[in-house]
Amino acid sequence: IVKKDWMLYYPKRGEPRPSRTATSQYYGGYSDHLPVFLKMTTE
């Protein structure tokens, strides 16, 4: 899971969470989930 500071919203109380777009308050985020980076190789 990719978790960069710029992807998170830091509320006054509680832990940082992804910047969401699906609420009545827009914080500039793109999703309510963090992205997953998957590297696949073949032999």
mmCIF entry with sequence, helices, sheets and N, C-alpha, C, O atoms, coordinates in Angstrom:
data_MODEL
# 
_entry.id   MODEL 
# 
_entity.id                         1 
_entity.type                       polymer 
_entity.pdbx_number_of_molecules   1 
# 
_entity_poly.entity_id                      1 
_entity_poly.type                           'polypeptide(L)' 
_entity_poly.nstd_linkage                   no 
_entity_poly.nstd_monomer                   no 
_entity_poly.pdbx_seq_one_letter_code       IVKKDWMLYYPKRGEPRPSRTATSQYYGGYSDHLPVFLKMTTE 
_entity_poly.pdbx_seq_one_letter_code_can   IVKKDWMLYYPKRGEPRPSRTATSQYYGGYSDHLPVFLKMTTE 
_entity_poly.pdbx_strand_id                 A 
# 
loop_
_entity_poly_seq.entity_id 
_entity_poly_seq.num 
_entity_poly_seq.mon_id 
_entity_poly_seq.hetero 
1 1  ILE n 
1 2  VAL n 
1 3  LYS n 
1 4  LYS n 
1 5  ASP n 
1 6  TRP n 
1 7  MET n 
1 8  LEU n 
1 9  TYR n 
1 10 TYR n 
1 11 PRO n 
1 12 LYS n 
1 13 ARG n 
1 14 GLY n 
1 15 GLU n 
1 16 PRO n 
1 17 ARG n 
1 18 PRO n 
1 19 SER n 
1 20 ARG n 
1 21 THR n 
1 22 ALA n 
1 23 THR n 
1 24 SER n 
1 25 GLN n 
1 26 TYR n 
1 27 TYR n 
1 28 GLY n 
1 29 GLY n 
1 30 TYR n 
1 31 SER n 
1 32 ASP n 
1 33 HIS n 
1 34 LEU n 
1 35 PRO n 
1 36 VAL n 
1 37 PHE n 
1 38 LEU n 
1 39 LYS n 
1 40 MET n 
1 41 THR n 
1 42 THR n 
1 43 GLU n 
# 
_struct_asym.id          A 
_struct_asym.entity_id   1 
# 
_struct_conf.conf_type_id            HELX_P 
_struct_conf.id                      HELX_P1 
_struct_conf.pdbx_PDB_helix_id       AA1 
_struct_conf.beg_label_comp_id       ASP 
_struct_conf.beg_label_asym_id       A 
_struct_conf.beg_label_seq_id        5 
_struct_conf.pdbx_beg_PDB_ins_code   ? 
_struct_conf.end_label_comp_id       MET 
_struct_conf.end_label_asym_id       A 
_struct_conf.end_label_seq_id        7 
_struct_conf.pdbx_end_PDB_ins_code   ? 
_struct_conf.beg_auth_comp_id        ASP 
_struct_conf.beg_auth_asym_id        A 
_struct_conf.beg_auth_seq_id         5 
_struct_conf.end_auth_comp_id        MET 
_struct_conf.end_auth_asym_id        A 
_struct_conf.end_auth_seq_id         7 
_struct_conf.pdbx_PDB_helix_class    5 
_struct_conf.details                 ? 
_struct_conf.pdbx_PDB_helix_length   3 
# 
_struct_conf_type.id          HELX_P 
_struct_conf_type.criteria    ? 
_struct_conf_type.reference   ? 
# 
_struct_sheet.id               AA1 
_struct_sheet.type             ? 
_struct_sheet.number_strands   2 
_struct_sheet.details          ? 
# 
_struct_sheet_order.sheet_id     AA1 
_struct_sheet_order.range_id_1   1 
_struct_sheet_order.range_id_2   2 
_struct_sheet_order.offset       ? 
_struct_sheet_order.sense        anti-parallel 
# 
loop_
_struct_sheet_range.sheet_id 
_struct_sheet_range.id 
_struct_sheet_range.beg_label_comp_id 
_struct_sheet_range.beg_label_asym_id 
_struct_sheet_range.beg_label_seq_id 
_struct_sheet_range.pdbx_beg_PDB_ins_code 
_struct_sheet_range.end_label_comp_id 
_struct_sheet_range.end_label_asym_id 
_struct_sheet_range.end_label_seq_id 
_struct_sheet_range.pdbx_end_PDB_ins_code 
_struct_sheet_range.beg_auth_comp_id 
_struct_sheet_range.beg_auth_asym_id 
_struct_sheet_range.beg_auth_seq_id 
_struct_sheet_range.end_auth_comp_id 
_struct_sheet_range.end_auth_asym_id 
_struct_sheet_range.end_auth_seq_id 
AA1 1 LEU A 8  ? TYR A 9  ? LEU A 8  TYR A 9  
AA1 2 ARG A 17 ? PRO A 18 ? ARG A 17 PRO A 18 
# 
loop_
_atom_site.group_PDB 
_atom_site.id 
_atom_site.type_symbol 
_atom_site.label_atom_id 
_atom_site.label_alt_id 
_atom_site.label_comp_id 
_atom_site.label_asym_id 
_atom_site.label_entity_id 
_atom_site.label_seq_id 
_atom_site.pdbx_PDB_ins_code 
_atom_site.Cartn_x 
_atom_site.Cartn_y 
_atom_site.Cartn_z 
_atom_site.occupancy 
_atom_site.B_iso_or_equiv 
_atom_site.pdbx_formal_charge 
_atom_site.auth_seq_id 
_atom_site.auth_comp_id 
_atom_site.auth_asym_id 
_atom_site.auth_atom_id 
_atom_site.pdbx_PDB_model_num 
ATOM 1   N N  . ILE A 1 1  ? 0.853   -1.171  0.000   1.00 0.00 ? 1  ILE A N  1 
ATOM 2   C CA . ILE A 1 1  ? 0.000   0.000   0.000   1.00 0.00 ? 1  ILE A CA 1 
ATOM 3   C C  . ILE A 1 1  ? 0.896   1.230   0.000   1.00 0.00 ? 1  ILE A C  1 
ATOM 4   O O  . ILE A 1 1  ? 1.823   1.340   0.802   1.00 0.00 ? 1  ILE A O  1 
ATOM 5   N N  . VAL A 1 2  ? 0.608   2.142   -0.900  1.00 0.00 ? 2  VAL A N  1 
ATOM 6   C CA . VAL A 1 2  ? 1.371   3.384   -0.997  1.00 0.00 ? 2  VAL A CA 1 
ATOM 7   C C  . VAL A 1 2  ? 0.706   4.409   -0.076  1.00 0.00 ? 2  VAL A C  1 
ATOM 8   O O  . VAL A 1 2  ? -0.479  4.704   -0.230  1.00 0.00 ? 2  VAL A O  1 
ATOM 9   N N  . LYS A 1 3  ? 1.453   4.942   0.866   1.00 0.00 ? 3  LYS A N  1 
ATOM 10  C CA . LYS A 1 3  ? 0.907   5.886   1.845   1.00 0.00 ? 3  LYS A CA 1 
ATOM 11  C C  . LYS A 1 3  ? 1.860   7.062   1.986   1.00 0.00 ? 3  LYS A C  1 
ATOM 12  O O  . LYS A 1 3  ? 2.747   7.055   2.841   1.00 0.00 ? 3  LYS A O  1 
ATOM 13  N N  . LYS A 1 4  ? 1.675   8.069   1.146   1.00 0.00 ? 4  LYS A N  1 
ATOM 14  C CA . LYS A 1 4  ? 2.506   9.275   1.165   1.00 0.00 ? 4  LYS A CA 1 
ATOM 15  C C  . LYS A 1 4  ? 1.772   10.385  1.924   1.00 0.00 ? 4  LYS A C  1 
ATOM 16  O O  . LYS A 1 4  ? 0.542   10.410  1.963   1.00 0.00 ? 4  LYS A O  1 
ATOM 17  N N  . ASP A 1 5  ? 2.532   11.294  2.521   1.00 0.00 ? 5  ASP A N  1 
ATOM 18  C CA . ASP A 1 5  ? 1.928   12.383  3.288   1.00 0.00 ? 5  ASP A CA 1 
ATOM 19  C C  . ASP A 1 5  ? 0.941   13.200  2.469   1.00 0.00 ? 5  ASP A C  1 
ATOM 20  O O  . ASP A 1 5  ? -0.108  13.589  2.983   1.00 0.00 ? 5  ASP A O  1 
ATOM 21  N N  . TRP A 1 6  ? 1.254   13.467  1.206   1.00 0.00 ? 6  TRP A N  1 
ATOM 22  C CA . TRP A 1 6  ? 0.389   14.306  0.390   1.00 0.00 ? 6  TRP A CA 1 
ATOM 23  C C  . TRP A 1 6  ? -0.932  13.617  0.028   1.00 0.00 ? 6  TRP A C  1 
ATOM 24  O O  . TRP A 1 6  ? -1.852  14.274  -0.459  1.00 0.00 ? 6  TRP A O  1 
ATOM 25  N N  . MET A 1 7  ? -1.036  12.316  0.258   1.00 0.00 ? 7  MET A N  1 
ATOM 26  C CA . MET A 1 7  ? -2.271  11.577  -0.018  1.00 0.00 ? 7  MET A CA 1 
ATOM 27  C C  . MET A 1 7  ? -3.227  11.580  1.169   1.00 0.00 ? 7  MET A C  1 
ATOM 28  O O  . MET A 1 7  ? -4.362  11.116  1.058   1.00 0.00 ? 7  MET A O  1 
ATOM 29  N N  . LEU A 1 8  ? -2.771  12.101  2.300   1.00 0.00 ? 8  LEU A N  1 
ATOM 30  C CA . LEU A 1 8  ? -3.541  11.984  3.533   1.00 0.00 ? 8  LEU A CA 1 
ATOM 31  C C  . LEU A 1 8  ? -4.131  13.309  3.988   1.00 0.00 ? 8  LEU A C  1 
ATOM 32  O O  . LEU A 1 8  ? -3.585  14.382  3.729   1.00 0.00 ? 8  LEU A O  1 
ATOM 33  N N  . TYR A 1 9  ? -5.253  13.203  4.668   1.00 0.00 ? 9  TYR A N  1 
ATOM 34  C CA . TYR A 1 9  ? -5.884  14.335  5.331   1.00 0.00 ? 9  TYR A CA 1 
ATOM 35  C C  . TYR A 1 9  ? -5.584  14.192  6.817   1.00 0.00 ? 9  TYR A C  1 
ATOM 36  O O  . TYR A 1 9  ? -5.773  13.119  7.390   1.00 0.00 ? 9  TYR A O  1 
ATOM 37  N N  . TYR A 1 10 ? -5.123  15.259  7.436   1.00 0.00 ? 10 TYR A N  1 
ATOM 38  C CA . TYR A 1 10 ? -4.767  15.241  8.850   1.00 0.00 ? 10 TYR A CA 1 
ATOM 39  C C  . TYR A 1 10 ? -5.815  16.029  9.647   1.00 0.00 ? 10 TYR A C  1 
ATOM 40  O O  . TYR A 1 10 ? -5.731  17.254  9.743   1.00 0.00 ? 10 TYR A O  1 
ATOM 41  N N  . PRO A 1 11 ? -6.793  15.330  10.213  1.00 0.00 ? 11 PRO A N  1 
ATOM 42  C CA . PRO A 1 11 ? -7.809  16.035  11.007  1.00 0.00 ? 11 PRO A CA 1 
ATOM 43  C C  . PRO A 1 11 ? -7.220  16.544  12.322  1.00 0.00 ? 11 PRO A C  1 
ATOM 44  O O  . PRO A 1 11 ? -6.148  16.106  12.742  1.00 0.00 ? 11 PRO A O  1 
ATOM 45  N N  . LYS A 1 12 ? -7.920  17.460  12.959  1.00 0.00 ? 12 LYS A N  1 
ATOM 46  C CA . LYS A 1 12 ? -7.438  17.985  14.240  1.00 0.00 ? 12 LYS A CA 1 
ATOM 47  C C  . LYS A 1 12 ? -7.406  16.893  15.297  1.00 0.00 ? 12 LYS A C  1 
ATOM 48  O O  . LYS A 1 12 ? -6.546  16.890  16.178  1.00 0.00 ? 12 LYS A O  1 
ATOM 49  N N  . ARG A 1 13 ? -8.345  15.971  15.200  1.00 0.00 ? 13 ARG A N  1 
ATOM 50  C CA . ARG A 1 13 ? -8.380  14.827  16.123  1.00 0.00 ? 13 ARG A CA 1 
ATOM 51  C C  . ARG A 1 13 ? -8.388  13.544  15.313  1.00 0.00 ? 13 ARG A C  1 
ATOM 52  O O  . ARG A 1 13 ? -8.961  13.489  14.226  1.00 0.00 ? 13 ARG A O  1 
ATOM 53  N N  . GLY A 1 14 ? -7.763  12.536  15.837  1.00 0.00 ? 14 GLY A N  1 
ATOM 54  C CA . GLY A 1 14 ? -7.751  11.254  15.149  1.00 0.00 ? 14 GLY A CA 1 
ATOM 55  C C  . GLY A 1 14 ? -6.524  11.077  14.276  1.00 0.00 ? 14 GLY A C  1 
ATOM 56  O O  . GLY A 1 14 ? -5.669  11.956  14.171  1.00 0.00 ? 14 GLY A O  1 
ATOM 57  N N  . GLU A 1 15 ? -6.467  9.925   13.662  1.00 0.00 ? 15 GLU A N  1 
ATOM 58  C CA . GLU A 1 15 ? -5.318  9.579   12.832  1.00 0.00 ? 15 GLU A CA 1 
ATOM 59  C C  . GLU A 1 15 ? -5.502  10.063  11.401  1.00 0.00 ? 15 GLU A C  1 
ATOM 60  O O  . GLU A 1 15 ? -6.630  10.255  10.947  1.00 0.00 ? 15 GLU A O  1 
ATOM 61  N N  . PRO A 1 16 ? -4.385  10.263  10.684  1.00 0.00 ? 16 PRO A N  1 
ATOM 62  C CA . PRO A 1 16 ? -4.479  10.650  9.278   1.00 0.00 ? 16 PRO A CA 1 
ATOM 63  C C  . PRO A 1 16 ? -5.233  9.596   8.479   1.00 0.00 ? 16 PRO A C  1 
ATOM 64  O O  . PRO A 1 16 ? -5.166  8.403   8.776   1.00 0.00 ? 16 PRO A O  1 
ATOM 65  N N  . ARG A 1 17 ? -5.947  10.057  7.464   1.00 0.00 ? 17 ARG A N  1 
ATOM 66  C CA . ARG A 1 17 ? -6.700  9.146   6.607   1.00 0.00 ? 17 ARG A CA 1 
ATOM 67  C C  . ARG A 1 17 ? -6.636  9.647   5.173   1.00 0.00 ? 17 ARG A C  1 
ATOM 68  O O  . ARG A 1 17 ? -6.295  10.806  4.937   1.00 0.00 ? 17 ARG A O  1 
ATOM 69  N N  . PRO A 1 18 ? -6.961  8.785   4.209   1.00 0.00 ? 18 PRO A N  1 
ATOM 70  C CA . PRO A 1 18 ? -6.903  9.212   2.814   1.00 0.00 ? 18 PRO A CA 1 
ATOM 71  C C  . PRO A 1 18 ? -7.792  10.430  2.561   1.00 0.00 ? 18 PRO A C  1 
ATOM 72  O O  . PRO A 1 18 ? -8.889  10.525  3.111   1.00 0.00 ? 18 PRO A O  1 
ATOM 73  N N  . SER A 1 19 ? -7.320  11.357  1.734   1.00 0.00 ? 19 SER A N  1 
ATOM 74  C CA . SER A 1 19 ? -8.136  12.501  1.329   1.00 0.00 ? 19 SER A CA 1 
ATOM 75  C C  . SER A 1 19 ? -9.255  11.990  0.446   1.00 0.00 ? 19 SER A C  1 
ATOM 76  O O  . SER A 1 19 ? -9.007  11.389  -0.600  1.00 0.00 ? 19 SER A O  1 
ATOM 77  N N  . ARG A 1 20 ? -10.474 12.228  0.862   1.00 0.00 ? 20 ARG A N  1 
ATOM 78  C CA . ARG A 1 20 ? -11.626 11.654  0.165   1.00 0.00 ? 20 ARG A CA 1 
ATOM 79  C C  . ARG A 1 20 ? -12.283 12.652  -0.773  1.00 0.00 ? 20 ARG A C  1 
ATOM 80  O O  . ARG A 1 20 ? -12.108 13.862  -0.632  1.00 0.00 ? 20 ARG A O  1 
ATOM 81  N N  . THR A 1 21 ? -13.030 12.138  -1.719  1.00 0.00 ? 21 THR A N  1 
ATOM 82  C CA . THR A 1 21 ? -13.859 12.973  -2.576  1.00 0.00 ? 21 THR A CA 1 
ATOM 83  C C  . THR A 1 21 ? -15.332 12.666  -2.375  1.00 0.00 ? 21 THR A C  1 
ATOM 84  O O  . THR A 1 21 ? -16.180 13.413  -2.863  1.00 0.00 ? 21 THR A O  1 
ATOM 85  N N  . ALA A 1 22 ? -15.658 11.610  -1.684  1.00 0.00 ? 22 ALA A N  1 
ATOM 86  C CA . ALA A 1 22 ? -17.045 11.167  -1.544  1.00 0.00 ? 22 ALA A CA 1 
ATOM 87  C C  . ALA A 1 22 ? -17.687 11.665  -0.253  1.00 0.00 ? 22 ALA A C  1 
ATOM 88  O O  . ALA A 1 22 ? -18.400 10.913  0.411   1.00 0.00 ? 22 ALA A O  1 
ATOM 89  N N  . THR A 1 23 ? -17.447 12.907  0.104   1.00 0.00 ? 23 THR A N  1 
ATOM 90  C CA . THR A 1 23 ? -18.077 13.480  1.290   1.00 0.00 ? 23 THR A CA 1 
ATOM 91  C C  . THR A 1 23 ? -18.598 14.862  0.949   1.00 0.00 ? 23 THR A C  1 
ATOM 92  O O  . THR A 1 23 ? -18.394 15.356  -0.160  1.00 0.00 ? 23 THR A O  1 
ATOM 93  N N  . SER A 1 24 ? -19.261 15.474  1.890   1.00 0.00 ? 24 SER A N  1 
ATOM 94  C CA . SER A 1 24 ? -19.757 16.831  1.667   1.00 0.00 ? 24 SER A CA 1 
ATOM 95  C C  . SER A 1 24 ? -18.634 17.865  1.761   1.00 0.00 ? 24 SER A C  1 
ATOM 96  O O  . SER A 1 24 ? -18.799 19.006  1.329   1.00 0.00 ? 24 SER A O  1 
ATOM 97  N N  . GLN A 1 25 ? -17.494 17.464  2.324   1.00 0.00 ? 25 GLN A N  1 
ATOM 98  C CA . GLN A 1 25 ? -16.338 18.352  2.413   1.00 0.00 ? 25 GLN A CA 1 
ATOM 99  C C  . GLN A 1 25 ? -15.224 17.801  1.536   1.00 0.00 ? 25 GLN A C  1 
ATOM 100 O O  . GLN A 1 25 ? -14.789 16.662  1.708   1.00 0.00 ? 25 GLN A O  1 
ATOM 101 N N  . TYR A 1 26 ? -14.767 18.618  0.597   1.00 0.00 ? 26 TYR A N  1 
ATOM 102 C CA . TYR A 1 26 ? -13.735 18.185  -0.351  1.00 0.00 ? 26 TYR A CA 1 
ATOM 103 C C  . TYR A 1 26 ? -12.377 18.682  0.122   1.00 0.00 ? 26 TYR A C  1 
ATOM 104 O O  . TYR A 1 26 ? -12.189 19.882  0.325   1.00 0.00 ? 26 TYR A O  1 
ATOM 105 N N  . TYR A 1 27 ? -11.436 17.773  0.297   1.00 0.00 ? 27 TYR A N  1 
ATOM 106 C CA . TYR A 1 27 ? -10.091 18.114  0.759   1.00 0.00 ? 27 TYR A CA 1 
ATOM 107 C C  . TYR A 1 27 ? -9.047  17.973  -0.343  1.00 0.00 ? 27 TYR A C  1 
ATOM 108 O O  . TYR A 1 27 ? -7.850  17.975  -0.057  1.00 0.00 ? 27 TYR A O  1 
ATOM 109 N N  . GLY A 1 28 ? -9.472  17.851  -1.576  1.00 0.00 ? 28 GLY A N  1 
ATOM 110 C CA . GLY A 1 28 ? -8.536  17.770  -2.683  1.00 0.00 ? 28 GLY A CA 1 
ATOM 111 C C  . GLY A 1 28 ? -8.054  16.369  -2.992  1.00 0.00 ? 28 GLY A C  1 
ATOM 112 O O  . GLY A 1 28 ? -7.098  16.200  -3.748  1.00 0.00 ? 28 GLY A O  1 
ATOM 113 N N  . GLY A 1 29 ? -8.687  15.373  -2.431  1.00 0.00 ? 29 GLY A N  1 
ATOM 114 C CA . GLY A 1 29 ? -8.263  13.993  -2.657  1.00 0.00 ? 29 GLY A CA 1 
ATOM 115 C C  . GLY A 1 29 ? -8.906  13.380  -3.883  1.00 0.00 ? 29 GLY A C  1 
ATOM 116 O O  . GLY A 1 29 ? -9.739  13.998  -4.546  1.00 0.00 ? 29 GLY A O  1 
ATOM 117 N N  . TYR A 1 30 ? -8.506  12.155  -4.171  1.00 0.00 ? 30 TYR A N  1 
ATOM 118 C CA . TYR A 1 30 ? -9.014  11.457  -5.340  1.00 0.00 ? 30 TYR A CA 1 
ATOM 119 C C  . TYR A 1 30 ? -9.857  10.249  -4.980  1.00 0.00 ? 30 TYR A C  1 
ATOM 120 O O  . TYR A 1 30 ? -10.647 9.794   -5.808  1.00 0.00 ? 30 TYR A O  1 
ATOM 121 N N  . SER A 1 31 ? -9.721  9.723   -3.798  1.00 0.00 ? 31 SER A N  1 
ATOM 122 C CA . SER A 1 31 ? -10.392 8.478   -3.444  1.00 0.00 ? 31 SER A CA 1 
ATOM 123 C C  . SER A 1 31 ? -10.450 8.342   -1.933  1.00 0.00 ? 31 SER A C  1 
ATOM 124 O O  . SER A 1 31 ? -9.798  9.091   -1.205  1.00 0.00 ? 31 SER A O  1 
ATOM 125 N N  . ASP A 1 32 ? -11.234 7.381   -1.468  1.00 0.00 ? 32 ASP A N  1 
ATOM 126 C CA . ASP A 1 32 ? -11.248 7.111   -0.034  1.00 0.00 ? 32 ASP A CA 1 
ATOM 127 C C  . ASP A 1 32 ? -10.417 5.877   0.284   1.00 0.00 ? 32 ASP A C  1 
ATOM 128 O O  . ASP A 1 32 ? -10.528 5.306   1.369   1.00 0.00 ? 32 ASP A O  1 
ATOM 129 N N  . HIS A 1 33 ? -9.584  5.471   -0.667  1.00 0.00 ? 33 HIS A N  1 
ATOM 130 C CA . HIS A 1 33 ? -8.679  4.336   -0.478  1.00 0.00 ? 33 HIS A CA 1 
ATOM 131 C C  . HIS A 1 33 ? -7.274  4.742   -0.897  1.00 0.00 ? 33 HIS A C  1 
ATOM 132 O O  . HIS A 1 33 ? -7.101  5.619   -1.743  1.00 0.00 ? 33 HIS A O  1 
ATOM 133 N N  . LEU A 1 34 ? -6.291  4.115   -0.316  1.00 0.00 ? 34 LEU A N  1 
ATOM 134 C CA . LEU A 1 34 ? -4.909  4.339   -0.734  1.00 0.00 ? 34 LEU A CA 1 
ATOM 135 C C  . LEU A 1 34 ? -4.576  3.377   -1.864  1.00 0.00 ? 34 LEU A C  1 
ATOM 136 O O  . LEU A 1 34 ? -5.112  2.270   -1.903  1.00 0.00 ? 34 LEU A O  1 
ATOM 137 N N  . PRO A 1 35 ? -3.698  3.776   -2.788  1.00 0.00 ? 35 PRO A N  1 
ATOM 138 C CA . PRO A 1 35 ? -3.352  2.903   -3.907  1.00 0.00 ? 35 PRO A CA 1 
ATOM 139 C C  . PRO A 1 35 ? -2.471  1.728   -3.484  1.00 0.00 ? 35 PRO A C  1 
ATOM 140 O O  . PRO A 1 35 ? -1.757  1.784   -2.482  1.00 0.00 ? 35 PRO A O  1 
ATOM 141 N N  . VAL A 1 36 ? -2.546  0.692   -4.264  1.00 0.00 ? 36 VAL A N  1 
ATOM 142 C CA . VAL A 1 36 ? -1.726  -0.500  -4.053  1.00 0.00 ? 36 VAL A CA 1 
ATOM 143 C C  . VAL A 1 36 ? -0.749  -0.589  -5.212  1.00 0.00 ? 36 VAL A C  1 
ATOM 144 O O  . VAL A 1 36 ? -1.148  -0.491  -6.372  1.00 0.00 ? 36 VAL A O  1 
ATOM 145 N N  . PHE A 1 37 ? 0.524   -0.773  -4.908  1.00 0.00 ? 37 PHE A N  1 
ATOM 146 C CA . PHE A 1 37 ? 1.550   -0.937  -5.933  1.00 0.00 ? 37 PHE A CA 1 
ATOM 147 C C  . PHE A 1 37 ? 1.913   -2.409  -5.984  1.00 0.00 ? 37 PHE A C  1 
ATOM 148 O O  . PHE A 1 37 ? 2.287   -3.004  -4.974  1.00 0.00 ? 37 PHE A O  1 
ATOM 149 N N  . LEU A 1 38 ? 1.800   -2.987  -7.161  1.00 0.00 ? 38 LEU A N  1 
ATOM 150 C CA . LEU A 1 38 ? 2.074   -4.408  -7.341  1.00 0.00 ? 38 LEU A CA 1 
ATOM 151 C C  . LEU A 1 38 ? 3.080   -4.567  -8.468  1.00 0.00 ? 38 LEU A C  1 
ATOM 152 O O  . LEU A 1 38 ? 2.857   -4.089  -9.580  1.00 0.00 ? 38 LEU A O  1 
ATOM 153 N N  . LYS A 1 39 ? 4.174   -5.232  -8.181  1.00 0.00 ? 39 LYS A N  1 
ATOM 154 C CA . LYS A 1 39 ? 5.195   -5.480  -9.196  1.00 0.00 ? 39 LYS A CA 1 
ATOM 155 C C  . LYS A 1 39 ? 5.181   -6.963  -9.519  1.00 0.00 ? 39 LYS A C  1 
ATOM 156 O O  . LYS A 1 39 ? 5.400   -7.802  -8.645  1.00 0.00 ? 39 LYS A O  1 
ATOM 157 N N  . MET A 1 40 ? 4.925   -7.275  -10.770 1.00 0.00 ? 40 MET A N  1 
ATOM 158 C CA . MET A 1 40 ? 4.862   -8.670  -11.208 1.00 0.00 ? 40 MET A CA 1 
ATOM 159 C C  . MET A 1 40 ? 5.959   -8.925  -12.231 1.00 0.00 ? 40 MET A C  1 
ATOM 160 O O  . MET A 1 40 ? 6.227   -8.084  -13.089 1.00 0.00 ? 40 MET A O  1 
ATOM 161 N N  . THR A 1 41 ? 6.578   -10.066 -12.136 1.00 0.00 ? 41 THR A N  1 
ATOM 162 C CA . THR A 1 41 ? 7.611   -10.445 -13.092 1.00 0.00 ? 41 THR A CA 1 
ATOM 163 C C  . THR A 1 41 ? 7.320   -11.841 -13.618 1.00 0.00 ? 41 THR A C  1 
ATOM 164 O O  . THR A 1 41 ? 6.594   -12.617 -12.997 1.00 0.00 ? 41 THR A O  1 
ATOM 165 N N  . THR A 1 42 ? 7.885   -12.140 -14.749 1.00 0.00 ? 42 THR A N  1 
ATOM 166 C CA . THR A 1 42 ? 7.765   -13.481 -15.317 1.00 0.00 ? 42 THR A CA 1 
ATOM 167 C C  . THR A 1 42 ? 9.151   -14.099 -15.404 1.00 0.00 ? 42 THR A C  1 
ATOM 168 O O  . THR A 1 42 ? 10.158  -13.396 -15.494 1.00 0.00 ? 42 THR A O  1 
ATOM 169 N N  . GLU A 1 43 ? 9.183   -15.377 -15.376 1.00 0.00 ? 43 GLU A N  1 
ATOM 170 C CA . GLU A 1 43 ? 10.467  -16.082 -15.464 1.00 0.00 ? 43 GLU A CA 1 
ATOM 171 C C  . GLU A 1 43 ? 10.699  -16.583 -16.868 1.00 0.00 ? 43 GLU A C  1 
ATOM 172 O O  . GLU A 1 43 ? 11.727  -17.202 -17.141 1.00 0.00 ? 43 GLU A O  1 
# 
